Amino acid sequence: MTIIVKNKDTLIYDDFEFRCCVGKNGFTKNKIEGDKKTPVGIFSLEYIYYRSDKKNKPVTKLKSLKIKKNMGWCNDVKSGKIYNKLVNVKTKFGYEKLFRNDYKYDYLLPIKYNWNKIKIGNGSAIFIHLTKNYIPTAGCIGISEKDFLILIKLINKKTKIKIL
């Protein structure tokens, strides 16, 4: 089965319909780093990342990884081979910090956008992450914690996400 992001505020999986939020500037087929747009297409999903100091290991068929203080996701267009990859925050390049003070990355699920044949500058760190207020994101998809935990119980490593 496929997760479908139907529009800027609806995510569907099987018989479940969840409220969501997407990039502040909507959707795009031509994502550019920093454009605050959510990329359109069909993508695989990675592992679940979670803050074990704040949350329990989630119930899911996906592999789960604990977020550590030294984890970041490279979003620096000058970074070369580490662009759009999990990195140690001691890198000299820019990154999205995963161990945040707020709640948004208490659970997160990377979307494999710009993943295998990475094109530097075409966007990085596209996640399904948590939201409480559904304010538009920098390009990710935000859903409530309750809905996130339901969704990850239902999906498996073969599940894709289709962003329309």
N, C-alpha and C positions, 0 to 999 in steps of 0.2 A: 504494500500500500504506500501511498504517497501523501505527504503533508502538503496541503495547498494553501498558499497565501493568496486569498481571493481578491482582496483589496487592502487599502491602508489600515483597516481595523478588523479584519476577519481572517482567522487561520482555521483550516478545517482538516480533520483527520478522521476517516471512517465516519461514524455517526456523531462525532464530537465537533462542536463549533466553539472556538475560543476567541475572545476579544484579544486584539494585539495592537501594536504600533510599529511603524516602520520609519525609514529615513525621513528626516524633516522635509527634504525636497522631492519626496515621492520615489518612483521607480525609474530605472534606466537600463538600457541594453549596452550602454557605453560608460561603464563605471570608471571614475577617476578618483584617485586617492583624495580624500577630504571634501568630496562634493556633497556629502550628507544625503546620498541616494542609496536605495536598496537595489542590488543587482537583480535583473530578471533572468530566469532560466531554470533549469532542473539540475539540482546538485545533490551529492551524497552528503552524509553527516559524519562527523568524527566521533570522539569520545565525549562523555560527560565529564566536565570539570566541576569540582565542588570545594567549598571551604569547610574542611573538617573541623576547624576550630569553632565554627558557628552552626553547622548543619550536619545531620546524619548522612551517611552514605546513601544515595538514592536507590530506590528499587527500580532496576532497569535491566534490560538484556544487553545493553551497551557496556563497554568497558568504562570504568569510572576512575578518574585520576584526582588526587588531592591537589588543590592549588596551594603552592608554597610561596613564601614571601619573595623569592627570587625569580618568579615566573612573570614573563611579559610576552607580548605578541608584537613582532616587529612590523611597524608601519612606516618606516623611513625609506623613502625612494632612493636614498644614497647608500643603502645597506647591501646591495648586491644579492648574494645567494641566500641570505637569511630573511629577505623580505617575505612577509606573510607567513612567518613560521614562529613557533614557540621558541623563545629565547630566554637567556639569563639576563636579568635586569642590569647586570654589570657591563653589558655591551655599550659601546660608544655611540650606537645608533638609537634613534627614537623608537619607542614601543608603547603599546597599550598595556598598562599595568593590570595584571589579573588579580592580585591580592589587594583589593580596594577597601577603603574605609566605609563606603556605602554598601548597600545590599545587592546591587545590580549583577555582580558576578559571584554571588553566593552559590549559584548554579549557572553553568553556561554550557552551550553546545555549539562548537564551531561548525559553520556551514562550509563545505569544501568548494568555495568560490575562489577562482584564480589560484588553484591548488597544485595541479600536477605540472603543467607547463606555465609556470608563474611569469606574468608580464609585470615587471616593476612599474608602479604607477597606476595600475588598473584596479586598485583597491585591495584592502587587507582587513583582517580582524573582523570578518562578518560572522556574527554569532546570533543564536537565539539566547537571550538572556532575560533577566527578571525586570519587571516594571511594577510600580504601584499606582502610577498616575497616568500612564499611557501617553506621556509627552513624546513627540517624535524623537527618533534616535539619530545617531550620526551615520546610519546605514544598516544597522542591525535590525533584528525583529525582537521586540519586547513582549513578554506575556507575564501574567501573574504567577507567583510561586505555586499556588494551588494548581493552576492549569499546566504549568511546566512539569510538575510532579506526576500529573495524570498522563500527559503526553509521553513522557519518557518511559512510563510503564508499558505503554502500548506499542512503541516502535522497536525496531531491531536494526542490526547493522546493514540490512538490505534496504531500509527505508530511505526514500529520497524526499527532497523538498522541491516543490514547484512554485516559483514565485512568478506570478502573472504580470 
